[in-house]
Amino acid sequence: MASLLDLLSTLISLAFLSILGLVAGVAIPGMFLGAVAPWLDRLLPVSKKQP
């Protein structure tokens, strides 16, 4: 019974950590996107299509 509870707690921990990793992978780059956007405009300017 104890090993079943250990397995259950491990699975809950892994699920929590995977959700946390997913959120951090999206949120942390998004925080810096506003600061980096002006530099990206200089490095990779948007090409305007000629009519």
C-alpha positions in Angstrom: 0.0 0.0 0.0 2.8 2.4 0.8 4.5 1.8 -2.6 1.1 2.6 -4.2 1.0 5.9 -2.4 4.6 6.7 -3.3 3.8 6.0 -7.0 0.7 8.2 -6.8 2.6 11.1 -5.2 5.3 10.7 -7.8 2.8 10.9 -10.7 1.1 14.0 -9.1 4.5 15.7 -8.8 5.4 14.9 -12.3 2.1 16.2 -13.6 2.6 19.4 -11.6 6.1 19.9 -12.8 5.2 19.3 -16.4 2.5 22.0 -16.2 4.9 24.3 -14.5 7.5 23.7 -17.2 5.0 24.4 -19.9 3.8 27.6 -18.4 7.4 28.8 -17.7 8.4 27.9 -21.3 5.7 30.2 -22.6 5.7 33.0 -20.0 9.4 33.7 -19.5 10.1 34.3 -23.2 6.9 36.4 -23.4 8.1 38.7 -20.6 11.2 39.6 -22.6 9.5 39.9 -26.0 8.5 43.6 -25.3 12.0 44.5 -24.5 13.5 42.7 -27.5 11.0 43.8 -30.1 12.6 47.1 -31.0 16.0 45.3 -31.6 14.3 42.7 -33.7 12.8 45.4 -35.9 16.3 46.7 -36.6 17.8 43.2 -37.2 14.9 41.7 -39.2 12.9 44.5 -40.8 9.5 43.7 -42.2 9.7 43.7 -46.0 6.9 45.7 -47.6 5.4 44.2 -50.7 5.4 46.4 -53.8 2.0 46.6 -55.5 
